[in-house]
């Protein structure tokens, strides 16, 4: 069985992406990891090269800044990495630049790849998704935060990056038929020193022309983390690759200052979700098959 990892990144140094940790976290079960390195204002290219393994395959790209609606440019860059994967690979393992996988989950993921390798009805594998918020101690637990997503797809030229590269669909728009694997996507996109977070969100908003993030206050130097609806303490362990980075976390979240300003309807739906696990009206980018 052959597995190609793939991802894309730009300005990883400037915006403090844990992309090196993420790549290293999936390397043990990948035969290669294709990294589309976009035109950056820093030495992102040197950062990726510093990983120092022949498994890394770098392609240099130029972002199309006109593709701003819905974050379309992210899907375009994902496609570039995907199409550069070894055409003989059985599976493609996708990770975003702020996602890391736990070493304890790799055997389970690898086993699932082997199990469904010959079952062509399985288009991909779905994992759990946790969104850490502000620090490594908390995660955002409201129902609207991403709970599960596709991160392994079959080698099928009909599969496309979807939306702002959060997921995948068939070329005709059909949702992928997937198996659920109880592994975890550790998402650290909301964990940064407040100044760095502010700069990252300003950059991201520029590629979502139709979106206005209310936490990006005009003229503010630091990101306002108090805008989250609700958080929980994380009781598990983080991936080994993240431990050194975690030591550099000198900021914290004052949960007493959280300003929950969402609607009564959303609060009721959150309450039902936390009590029962039923995500009423929750959107899924996939169809689970038994």
Backbone bond lengths (Angstrom), bond angles and torsions (degrees), N, CA, C in turn:
res aa  C-N    CA-C-N  psi(-1)  N-CA   C-N-CA  omega(-1)  CA-C   N-CA-C  phi
1 X - - - 1.459 - - 1.516 109.88 -
2 X 1.338 116.58 134.02 1.453 122.13 177.78 1.525 110.07 -114.65
3 X 1.329 115.48 137.90 1.460 121.79 -177.70 1.522 109.37 -128.74
4 X 1.319 116.01 128.65 1.463 121.94 174.93 1.524 109.70 -109.60
5 X 1.317 116.85 120.89 1.451 120.39 170.66 1.520 108.77 -83.82
6 X 1.332 117.15 154.73 1.471 118.44 176.60 1.524 110.18 -155.28
7 X 1.328 114.67 148.75 1.458 121.45 179.31 1.525 109.00 -161.10
8 X 1.326 116.25 174.33 1.459 121.15 174.55 1.522 108.13 -138.47
9 X 1.336 116.38 155.53 1.459 119.58 -178.88 1.517 109.98 -161.75
10 X 1.312 115.39 149.99 1.467 122.81 172.43 1.526 107.96 -148.53
11 X 1.322 116.75 144.08 1.463 122.04 178.69 1.533 112.41 54.08
12 X 1.312 116.30 43.75 1.465 121.17 -178.31 1.520 112.67 -67.17
13 X 1.319 116.89 -33.18 1.470 120.73 178.91 1.520 109.57 -74.35
14 X 1.290 116.59 -49.29 1.469 122.34 -177.57 1.522 111.52 -57.21
15 X 1.345 117.15 -42.27 1.460 121.13 -175.69 1.525 113.12 -104.95
16 X 1.326 115.97 11.12 1.470 121.87 170.21 1.531 113.00 57.05
17 X 1.311 117.05 49.18 1.468 121.32 176.71 1.530 110.39 -77.14
18 X 1.330 118.02 138.12 1.469 120.85 175.55 1.523 111.47 -82.95
19 X 1.319 116.52 43.21 1.466 120.57 -173.08 1.523 112.02 -69.19
20 X 1.333 117.63 -34.47 1.469 119.29 177.68 1.522 109.89 -64.40
21 X 1.329 116.19 -43.60 1.464 119.95 177.91 1.531 110.76 -61.43
22 X 1.334 115.85 -41.00 1.457 119.94 -179.97 1.516 112.58 -64.06
23 X 1.322 116.23 -45.97 1.468 120.22 179.41 1.521 110.52 -62.43
24 X 1.319 116.63 -45.54 1.463 120.13 179.74 1.528 111.53 -62.19
25 X 1.331 116.32 -30.75 1.463 119.38 -176.51 1.530 112.75 -69.86
26 X 1.345 117.61 -26.75 1.464 119.10 -179.48 1.527 112.91 -102.81
27 X 1.322 117.13 -10.15 1.470 120.50 -177.80 1.533 113.80 -54.09
28 X 1.340 119.71 -39.37 1.473 118.78 -175.77 1.526 115.09 -58.06
29 X 1.340 118.64 -27.34 1.464 118.94 -179.18 1.527 111.99 -112.01
30 X 1.330 117.20 13.38 1.468 121.60 177.87 1.520 110.33 -113.69
31 X 1.327 115.65 142.31 1.462 120.80 174.25 1.521 111.12 -83.00
32 X 1.328 115.49 -22.09 1.463 122.19 175.80 1.521 107.53 -156.67
33 X 1.328 116.01 157.67 1.465 120.82 170.32 1.528 106.92 -131.31
34 X 1.318 115.91 114.55 1.460 122.09 179.27 1.526 108.49 -86.98
35 X 1.332 116.47 126.69 1.463 121.62 -179.34 1.528 108.80 -121.20
36 X 1.329 115.74 114.85 1.463 120.39 174.41 1.529 107.43 -85.75
37 X 1.323 116.13 106.79 1.471 121.36 -178.20 1.525 108.23 -96.59
38 X 1.323 115.36 112.72 1.451 120.43 -178.61 1.513 113.01 -78.14
39 X 1.329 115.96 164.20 1.462 121.67 178.02 1.531 109.20 -60.81
40 X 1.325 116.48 115.51 1.464 121.95 -170.01 1.516 112.65 -115.75
41 X 1.327 115.13 163.17 1.462 122.17 175.93 1.528 110.67 -94.56
42 X 1.311 117.24 7.26 1.461 122.15 -178.07 1.529 108.57 -141.42
43 X 1.310 117.19 -167.22 1.464 120.69 -177.27 1.532 111.01 -97.54
44 X 1.329 115.88 52.32 1.465 119.74 175.89 1.519 110.82 -59.27
45 X 1.326 116.44 -39.26 1.466 120.11 -179.93 1.528 110.56 -60.19
46 X 1.319 116.68 -45.98 1.459 120.39 178.56 1.519 111.86 -63.61
47 X 1.334 116.18 -36.27 1.469 120.77 178.92 1.522 110.76 -61.34
48 X 1.317 116.88 -45.93 1.469 120.38 -179.50 1.526 110.31 -67.52
49 X 1.325 116.80 -40.28 1.465 119.85 178.57 1.531 111.53 -62.94
50 X 1.336 116.30 -28.69 1.469 120.35 -176.62 1.529 112.43 -67.72
51 X 1.306 118.14 -14.12 1.470 120.59 177.71 1.522 109.34 -60.86
52 X 1.324 115.73 -33.71 1.456 121.25 168.34 1.513 116.66 67.72
53 X 1.313 116.71 45.50 1.465 119.94 175.48 1.522 109.12 -135.25
54 X 1.337 117.74 141.67 1.464 119.77 178.41 1.523 113.53 -67.10
55 X 1.328 117.12 -8.77 1.463 119.71 177.37 1.532 111.92 -70.51
56 X 1.334 117.32 -21.65 1.465 120.82 -177.64 1.523 109.71 -78.74
57 X 1.320 116.01 128.53 1.464 122.43 175.26 1.527 107.67 -119.27
58 X 1.322 116.22 110.82 1.462 121.33 -176.22 1.522 110.44 -97.78
59 X 1.329 115.80 132.73 1.459 120.55 168.61 1.531 106.92 -121.39
60 X 1.311 117.10 131.67 1.462 121.61 -179.79 1.523 109.62 -92.01
61 X 1.323 116.18 132.17 1.458 120.96 -174.24 1.524 111.52 -129.30
62 X 1.321 115.35 163.71 1.465 123.13 174.51 1.524 107.60 -118.01
63 X 1.325 116.59 122.38 1.458 120.39 -179.58 1.525 110.82 -73.77
64 X 1.323 115.52 139.68 1.455 121.93 175.52 1.531 107.88 -89.31
65 X 1.317 116.56 98.55 1.463 121.09 -174.96 1.532 113.56 -67.93
66 X 1.330 116.92 -8.17 1.464 119.15 178.53 1.530 111.40 -81.79
67 X 1.337 117.02 -15.05 1.474 121.05 -177.51 1.530 110.62 -89.46
68 X 1.328 115.47 70.21 1.453 120.81 -172.67 1.523 113.98 -100.05
69 X 1.301 118.34 -23.92 1.457 119.75 -175.20 1.527 111.02 -66.21
70 X 1.322 115.91 123.02 1.458 120.70 178.12 1.510 114.56 65.49
71 X 1.333 117.57 19.44 1.459 119.58 -179.05 1.518 113.08 67.04
72 X 1.327 116.87 29.78 1.462 121.57 -174.85 1.525 112.98 -57.88
73 X 1.337 116.80 -31.10 1.462 119.80 -178.24 1.532 111.30 -60.14
74 X 1.344 117.54 -30.53 1.463 120.14 179.21 1.535 110.98 -66.43
75 X 1.326 116.43 -40.21 1.458 120.17 177.82 1.525 110.87 -66.49
76 X 1.324 116.39 -37.68 1.464 120.59 179.15 1.522 110.20 -62.78
77 X 1.333 116.79 -44.27 1.467 120.47 179.66 1.527 111.32 -68.10
78 X 1.328 116.98 -36.23 1.468 120.58 175.39 1.524 110.17 -60.89
79 X 1.328 116.41 -43.07 1.463 121.54 179.49 1.525 111.33 -60.18
80 X 1.316 116.77 -39.00 1.466 120.05 -179.83 1.525 110.46 -61.13
81 X 1.336 116.20 -43.72 1.466 120.10 178.27 1.517 110.94 -67.62
82 X 1.337 116.38 -43.09 1.463 120.97 -179.09 1.523 111.38 -59.67
83 X 1.324 117.09 -45.26 1.473 120.54 -176.99 1.527 112.45 -72.42
84 X 1.325 117.17 -14.15 1.468 120.12 178.04 1.530 112.08 -90.99
85 X 1.332 117.16 -0.68 1.468 120.57 179.06 1.527 110.59 -69.59
86 X 1.307 115.51 154.87 1.459 122.29 177.00 1.527 109.83 -54.04
87 X 1.344 118.48 121.50 1.468 120.45 -178.19 1.524 113.29 -64.83
88 X 1.321 117.00 -12.49 1.464 120.04 179.58 1.529 113.35 -94.73
89 X 1.321 117.46 -1.83 1.465 119.29 -179.05 1.526 110.08 -70.20
90 X 1.315 115.55 145.55 1.464 121.09 179.25 1.527 111.36 -81.73
91 X 1.334 115.55 -40.77 1.455 121.44 -178.17 1.525 109.84 -128.18
92 X 1.345 115.80 154.06 1.457 122.46 173.17 1.531 107.77 -120.38
93 X 1.315 115.91 122.97 1.465 123.92 -175.85 1.524 107.79 -102.17
94 X 1.316 115.93 109.70 1.466 121.99 -176.18 1.524 111.28 -94.73
95 X 1.305 116.56 138.71 1.462 122.09 170.32 1.515 108.83 -139.98
96 X 1.327 116.36 139.52 1.446 119.79 173.43 1.522 109.01 -84.40
97 X 1.313 116.31 164.52 1.468 120.87 -171.26 1.521 113.67 -68.12
98 X 1.327 117.67 -11.50 1.462 120.15 177.44 1.529 111.59 -117.55
99 X 1.338 115.88 24.90 1.459 121.48 178.33 1.533 110.39 -116.61
100 X 1.325 115.12 142.69 1.461 121.62 -179.77 1.529 107.43 -136.41
101 X 1.330 116.40 148.16 1.463 121.09 179.68 1.522 110.50 -113.59
102 X 1.315 115.14 144.27 1.460 121.63 -177.16 1.518 110.07 -79.49
103 X 1.316 115.48 136.07 1.469 120.43 -179.55 1.533 112.13 -59.28
104 X 1.322 117.23 -27.92 1.463 119.93 179.65 1.525 113.07 -70.93
105 X 1.340 116.46 -20.24 1.464 120.56 -179.26 1.527 113.25 -89.88
106 X 1.323 117.96 -15.74 1.468 120.32 -175.41 1.520 113.18 -59.93
107 X 1.348 120.24 -44.15 1.471 118.93 178.41 1.533 112.69 -59.95
108 X 1.324 117.02 -37.53 1.461 121.43 178.91 1.525 111.02 -66.31
109 X 1.332 116.44 -42.51 1.467 120.83 179.11 1.527 110.02 -64.84
110 X 1.328 115.75 -45.14 1.466 120.41 -179.74 1.532 110.84 -62.27
111 X 1.309 116.35 -41.45 1.468 121.25 179.07 1.526 110.89 -62.20
112 X 1.346 116.62 -40.97 1.460 120.66 178.99 1.526 111.20 -65.83
113 X 1.333 116.84 -38.70 1.464 120.28 176.54 1.522 110.64 -59.90
114 X 1.318 116.04 -44.61 1.471 120.38 179.04 1.526 111.20 -64.81
115 X 1.326 115.98 -43.39 1.466 121.34 -175.39 1.518 111.98 -61.05
116 X 1.337 116.95 -41.64 1.462 119.85 -173.97 1.528 112.68 -108.36
117 X 1.299 116.44 15.92 1.467 120.77 -178.28 1.528 111.88 -58.21
118 X 1.314 118.12 -42.07 1.462 121.54 -176.06 1.522 113.21 -93.55
119 X 1.303 117.89 -3.83 1.462 121.36 -179.40 1.525 109.02 -89.67
120 X 1.317 116.26 96.20 1.460 121.25 -174.29 1.524 113.16 -69.75
121 X 1.329 117.36 -8.84 1.466 119.36 175.29 1.529 111.20 -74.01
122 X 1.325 116.25 -18.68 1.467 121.04 -179.47 1.524 109.20 -90.95
123 X 1.321 116.33 110.62 1.467 121.37 -179.48 1.523 112.12 -84.33
124 X 1.332 116.24 -26.51 1.460 118.37 -175.70 1.515 112.53 -169.60
125 X 1.315 114.78 178.95 1.459 122.64 -179.83 1.521 109.75 -121.58
126 X 1.318 115.50 136.32 1.463 123.19 -178.87 1.523 109.51 -107.64
127 X 1.333 116.44 135.01 1.465 122.35 178.73 1.528 109.92 -119.32
128 X 1.324 115.79 162.21 1.458 120.94 170.43 1.525 109.54 -68.65
129 X 1.327 116.00 158.53 1.465 121.49 -174.31 1.517 108.86 -138.21
130 X 1.319 117.57 124.92 1.468 121.51 178.61 1.524 109.23 -121.66
131 X 1.324 115.44 132.35 1.469 122.35 -176.63 1.519 109.98 -105.76
132 X 1.326 117.22 100.65 1.462 119.98 176.76 1.528 108.75 -71.93
133 X 1.336 114.42 147.29 1.460 119.02 -171.63 1.517 111.51 -132.69
134 X 1.316 115.53 121.37 1.464 126.25 177.12 1.534 111.26 70.76
135 X 1.322 118.16 -59.66 1.457 121.90 178.12 1.523 108.89 -126.51
136 X 1.314 115.17 179.37 1.471 120.34 -179.48 1.522 111.98 -82.99
137 X 1.336 116.94 -0.20 1.460 121.38 -178.74 1.521 112.73 -89.04
138 X 1.327 116.54 -25.00 1.457 120.56 -172.44 1.527 111.63 -119.28
139 X 1.326 114.85 151.71 1.457 120.23 170.34 1.522 109.17 -133.02
140 X 1.318 115.95 147.56 1.463 121.43 178.72 1.523 108.36 -75.44
141 X 1.324 116.83 124.77 1.464 120.23 -171.29 1.517 114.84 -116.02
142 X 1.333 118.44 5.52 1.462 119.96 177.71 1.533 109.22 -65.78
143 X 1.313 116.56 154.68 1.466 122.35 -172.03 1.523 113.48 -64.18
144 X 1.348 117.75 -25.78 1.461 119.10 -175.14 1.529 113.19 -79.87
145 X 1.339 116.87 -10.35 1.456 118.78 176.18 1.531 109.18 -74.98
146 X 1.319 115.68 146.09 1.454 122.18 -177.81 1.530 111.01 -53.86
147 X 1.336 117.27 129.30 1.465 121.97 -177.30 1.530 113.31 -109.10
148 X 1.315 117.09 -35.47 1.463 122.31 178.90 1.520 108.19 -145.56
149 X 1.333 117.29 150.34 1.461 119.29 177.05 1.521 110.90 -158.93
150 X 1.323 115.15 161.61 1.467 123.34 178.50 1.523 109.24 -78.94
151 X 1.315 116.68 128.92 1.453 120.01 174.86 1.531 112.88 -132.39
152 X 1.312 118.57 -6.77 1.463 121.81 173.02 1.517 107.72 -126.38
153 X 1.329 116.35 127.68 1.460 121.10 179.80 1.526 109.75 -126.31
154 X 1.316 114.04 152.30 1.461 119.99 177.26 1.525 109.87 -70.70
155 X 1.331 116.19 154.11 1.462 121.25 172.76 1.527 108.22 -71.59
156 X 1.314 114.97 93.11 1.460 121.69 -176.81 1.520 107.26 -144.74
157 X 1.319 116.85 117.14 1.463 119.97 -174.42 1.522 112.83 -67.35
158 X 1.354 117.86 -8.24 1.461 120.79 177.20 1.528 112.70 -84.61
159 X 1.325 117.70 -10.26 1.458 120.93 -179.14 1.530 109.49 -84.50
160 X 1.323 115.40 131.87 1.458 121.59 -176.42 1.536 110.87 -124.32
161 X 1.325 115.51 152.24 1.462 120.36 169.92 1.516 107.68 -67.31
162 X 1.330 116.09 141.39 1.463 120.45 -170.90 1.527 111.75 -120.33
163 X 1.339 115.40 139.99 1.463 121.46 175.66 1.515 111.86 63.06
164 X 1.331 116.31 -123.46 1.466 121.26 178.18 1.524 110.64 -99.25
165 X 1.339 115.52 32.81 1.473 123.63 175.77 1.520 113.07 75.89
166 X 1.328 117.48 16.94 1.467 119.64 177.19 1.513 111.24 -76.28
167 X 1.363 116.84 -22.40 1.456 119.14 -175.10 1.526 110.37 -153.67
168 X 1.355 115.18 -162.71 1.459 121.46 -176.28 1.522 109.91 -140.29
169 X 1.331 115.37 152.08 1.460 122.98 173.56 1.527 108.44 -140.96
170 X 1.338 115.57 164.79 1.447 120.22 170.78 1.535 108.88 -72.04
171 X 1.315 116.55 159.79 1.461 121.01 -177.70 1.527 111.62 -58.41
172 X 1.343 117.45 -29.72 1.467 120.81 179.43 1.529 112.63 -85.80
173 X 1.355 116.82 4.88 1.448 121.05 178.23 1.514 115.20 94.60
174 X 1.319 117.07 -8.08 1.473 119.82 -179.23 1.522 111.27 -65.06
175 X 1.342 115.82 139.68 1.455 120.17 174.66 1.523 109.89 -68.38
176 X 1.322 116.56 145.77 1.454 120.40 179.90 1.522 110.46 -70.70
177 X 1.338 115.46 143.85 1.459 122.21 174.46 1.526 107.15 -89.02
178 X 1.320 116.25 116.29 1.460 120.64 -168.51 1.528 112.93 -127.81
179 X 1.318 114.19 157.64 1.456 122.76 169.62 1.527 108.30 -102.36
180 X 1.316 114.92 141.21 1.464 120.36 176.41 1.521 109.90 -86.86
181 X 1.321 115.43 132.91 1.467 122.69 176.02 1.525 107.07 -122.65
182 X 1.339 119.48 126.08 1.470 121.27 -176.91 1.526 114.02 -76.18
183 X 1.324 115.08 53.32 1.463 122.48 172.20 1.522 107.11 -105.54
184 X 1.339 116.73 168.55 1.460 120.62 -172.00 1.526 112.38 -121.79
185 X 1.327 114.59 136.34 1.464 122.14 168.67 1.529 106.54 -93.65
186 X 1.335 117.30 113.28 1.464 121.42 178.29 1.523 108.11 -89.78
187 X 1.322 115.62 106.44 1.461 120.48 -175.24 1.526 110.20 -100.65
188 X 1.351 115.61 120.11 1.465 121.22 -176.53 1.530 112.43 -112.15
189 X 1.319 116.04 21.86 1.460 119.63 -177.48 1.512 114.89 -63.91
190 X 1.343 116.66 -19.91 1.467 120.75 -179.59 1.526 111.80 -107.79
191 X 1.333 117.35 16.27 1.466 120.92 178.38 1.519 108.80 -112.78
192 X 1.321 115.76 104.69 1.457 121.86 178.33 1.518 109.40 -158.74
193 X 1.307 115.48 156.61 1.458 120.41 169.47 1.535 106.49 -56.55
194 X 1.337 119.45 137.92 1.471 121.76 -170.69 1.527 115.56 -52.12
195 X 1.348 117.90 -36.93 1.465 118.80 178.39 1.528 110.41 -66.17
196 X 1.339 117.53 -46.58 1.460 121.55 179.94 1.520 110.96 -62.25
197 X 1.335 115.88 -37.63 1.459 119.91 179.67 1.517 111.12 -64.92
198 X 1.320 116.48 -40.20 1.460 120.68 178.38 1.531 110.47 -60.55
199 X 1.316 116.76 -45.52 1.465 120.99 -179.20 1.525 111.32 -65.26
200 X 1.333 115.96 -39.88 1.469 119.79 179.07 1.527 111.12 -64.22
201 X 1.344 117.36 -44.17 1.454 120.45 -178.41 1.523 112.12 -67.11
202 X 1.318 116.84 -35.48 1.463 119.69 176.17 1.527 109.66 -62.27
203 X 1.332 115.81 -43.72 1.468 120.62 177.62 1.522 110.87 -62.53
204 X 1.328 117.58 -46.89 1.464 121.11 -179.06 1.527 111.06 -62.59
205 X 1.320 116.87 -42.53 1.460 119.82 -180.00 1.523 111.89 -60.58
206 X 1.324 116.28 -30.46 1.461 119.15 179.88 1.515 112.08 -68.15
207 X 1.348 116.77 -17.62 1.466 120.48 177.01 1.526 112.08 -105.86
208 X 1.327 116.12 11.79 1.456 122.87 170.16 1.521 106.21 -130.42
209 X 1.308 115.00 73.86 1.461 120.67 -169.63 1.519 113.07 -57.30
210 X 1.351 117.07 -26.71 1.454 120.05 -175.80 1.533 112.79 -91.04
211 X 1.338 117.31 -0.75 1.459 121.38 -174.33 1.527 111.07 -110.93
212 X 1.310 115.54 137.15 1.459 121.60 174.07 1.524 107.73 -121.27
213 X 1.309 117.61 117.80 1.453 122.03 177.88 1.527 108.25 -85.97
214 X 1.336 116.12 117.28 1.460 120.58 -176.40 1.528 112.69 -65.27
215 X 1.336 117.32 -18.46 1.465 119.86 -179.42 1.525 112.12 -82.40
216 X 1.332 117.57 -10.81 1.466 120.82 177.21 1.526 107.52 -87.71
217 X 1.312 115.78 88.57 1.461 120.79 -176.54 1.525 110.91 -77.97
218 X 1.327 118.43 134.94 1.472 120.99 179.94 1.525 111.61 -55.48
219 X 1.314 116.19 127.10 1.451 121.17 177.05 1.515 115.12 79.44
220 X 1.334 117.75 -3.87 1.464 120.35 -179.14 1.523 110.76 -70.33
221 X 1.325 115.99 142.40 1.456 121.48 178.96 1.521 110.53 -87.55
222 X 1.314 117.59 -36.39 1.454 122.37 -176.07 1.524 111.37 -118.58
223 X 1.312 115.85 151.66 1.458 121.68 179.40 1.526 110.26 -72.32
224 X 1.332 116.10 140.32 1.458 122.22 179.58 1.523 109.15 -92.17
225 X 1.323 116.88 97.01 1.457 121.80 -178.16 1.532 112.89 -74.32
226 X 1.314 118.77 -8.55 1.459 120.39 -176.26 1.525 112.70 -73.68
227 X 1.328 117.82 -6.97 1.454 121.12 -177.25 1.516 115.23 -77.68
228 X 1.333 119.16 -4.25 1.459 121.52 179.55 1.527 109.61 -69.13
229 X 1.324 116.72 146.72 1.463 120.07 -178.81 1.525 111.47 -71.37
230 X 1.322 116.84 -49.10 1.457 120.57 -175.71 1.525 109.35 -162.50
231 X 1.334 116.38 145.76 1.459 121.89 178.87 1.522 109.90 -133.30
232 X 1.334 115.26 162.32 1.466 121.92 174.78 1.521 108.74 -128.99
233 X 1.315 115.31 155.44 1.460 120.92 174.11 1.515 109.39 -75.28
234 X 1.316 115.99 138.38 1.463 121.59 178.67 1.524 109.00 -89.08
235 X 1.322 116.66 127.50 1.460 120.74 -176.43 1.522 113.51 -107.60
236 X 1.338 117.00 -1.54 1.456 120.14 -178.47 1.519 112.75 -91.57
237 X 1.324 115.67 -161.80 1.469 121.70 177.89 1.518 109.63 -112.69
238 X 1.306 115.61 148.84 1.460 121.40 177.03 1.526 109.35 -89.40
239 X 1.336 116.68 158.35 1.467 119.54 175.82 1.521 111.86 -55.51
240 X 1.314 116.51 144.84 1.463 121.96 -179.15 1.521 111.16 -56.29
241 X 1.302 117.24 -36.81 1.465 121.05 -178.13 1.531 112.56 -62.35
242 X 1.328 117.57 -19.31 1.461 120.69 -177.36 1.524 113.60 -92.00
243 X 1.313 118.68 -8.41 1.461 120.74 -170.49 1.526 113.86 -62.00
244 X 1.330 118.31 -41.13 1.462 120.34 178.90 1.521 111.17 -66.32
245 X 1.315 116.65 -41.33 1.460 120.57 178.87 1.535 110.56 -63.87
246 X 1.303 117.12 -38.08 1.456 121.01 -178.82 1.526 112.39 -62.05
247 X 1.330 116.69 -29.48 1.468 120.50 179.60 1.525 111.62 -66.04
248 X 1.328 116.87 -19.72 1.465 120.48 -177.38 1.529 112.61 -90.19
249 X 1.321 116.82 3.18 1.467 120.85 -178.74 1.533 109.65 -80.62
250 X 1.314 116.89 106.64 1.468 121.83 -177.51 1.530 112.18 -111.02
251 X 1.310 118.06 3.36 1.455 121.72 -179.80 1.534 108.64 -109.42
252 X 1.324 116.08 170.55 1.455 119.58 -177.76 1.521 109.87 -149.39
253 X 1.319 115.74 167.42 1.455 122.77 178.29 1.528 108.74 -106.38
254 X 1.323 116.53 123.79 1.456 121.42 175.77 1.527 107.52 -88.53
255 X 1.323 116.20 96.63 1.471 119.77 -174.51 1.526 111.82 -66.97
256 X 1.329 117.11 -16.49 1.459 119.95 177.71 1.531 112.13 -73.98
257 X 1.332 116.34 -14.12 1.460 120.16 -179.45 1.527 112.73 -101.85
258 X 1.329 117.16 3.79 1.456 120.13 178.81 1.526 109.81 -63.26
259 X 1.323 115.45 128.12 1.460 121.25 -176.72 1.523 109.33 -107.43
260 X 1.300 116.47 87.22 1.464 119.40 -178.18 1.520 109.26 -72.13
261 X 1.341 115.81 109.51 1.456 119.88 -175.48 1.525 112.17 -120.14
262 X 1.365 116.64 22.98 1.445 118.88 178.21 1.531 110.16 -84.56
263 X 1.329 115.77 173.85 1.461 121.04 -173.64 1.522 112.10 -75.44
264 X 1.338 115.22 161.91 1.463 120.84 175.05 1.528 109.96 -60.48
265 X 1.321 116.50 -39.10 1.477 120.73 179.38 1.526 110.44 -58.23
266 X 1.346 116.51 -46.65 1.462 120.00 -179.09 1.524 111.11 -65.32
267 X 1.329 116.57 -36.20 1.460 119.65 179.41 1.528 110.81 -65.70
268 X 1.336 116.09 -39.10 1.467 120.09 178.74 1.533 110.06 -65.95
269 X 1.322 116.59 -42.57 1.463 120.45 179.28 1.526 110.91 -65.63
270 X 1.340 117.19 -36.89 1.466 120.79 175.48 1.523 110.83 -62.87
271 X 1.328 115.59 -42.76 1.464 120.46 -179.53 1.530 110.25 -61.53
272 X 1.331 116.43 -45.40 1.470 120.32 179.02 1.520 110.39 -62.38
273 X 1.332 116.45 -42.33 1.462 120.23 -179.05 1.530 111.46 -62.36
274 X 1.334 116.91 -44.85 1.462 120.40 -177.28 1.527 112.12 -68.94
275 X 1.333 116.58 -31.12 1.458 120.20 -179.03 1.525 112.73 -82.31
276 X 1.342 116.53 -33.06 1.468 119.45 -171.58 1.529 114.41 -120.81
277 X 1.350 116.73 -18.06 1.457 119.60 -174.01 1.517 113.15 81.74
278 X 1.319 117.61 1.06 1.467 122.96 -178.84 1.524 109.14 -86.63
279 X 1.321 116.01 111.32 1.461 121.85 -178.51 1.523 108.32 -94.79
280 X 1.313 115.94 85.37 1.463 121.31 -175.38 1.524 110.19 -61.69
281 X 1.324 115.53 124.19 1.466 120.43 178.55 1.512 114.37 73.78
282 X 1.331 116.81 9.72 1.462 120.26 -179.04 1.519 112.19 -64.95
283 X 1.323 116.60 138.47 1.465 122.06 -178.53 1.524 110.48 -87.61
284 X 1.336 116.50 138.91 1.459 122.13 176.24 1.520 109.55 -126.57
285 X 1.331 115.71 136.70 1.462 120.72 179.35 1.526 112.06 -91.99
286 X 1.314 117.75 14.77 1.453 121.64 -172.58 1.521 109.83 -150.75
287 X 1.332 115.35 167.91 1.456 121.10 173.41 1.531 107.00 -122.97
288 X 1.331 116.62 116.99 1.456 120.28 179.79 1.522 109.39 -76.61
289 X 1.332 116.55 136.73 1.454 122.48 178.14 1.519 109.20 -117.25
290 X 1.311 115.30 147.33 1.470 120.85 -177.23 1.522 110.73 -87.70
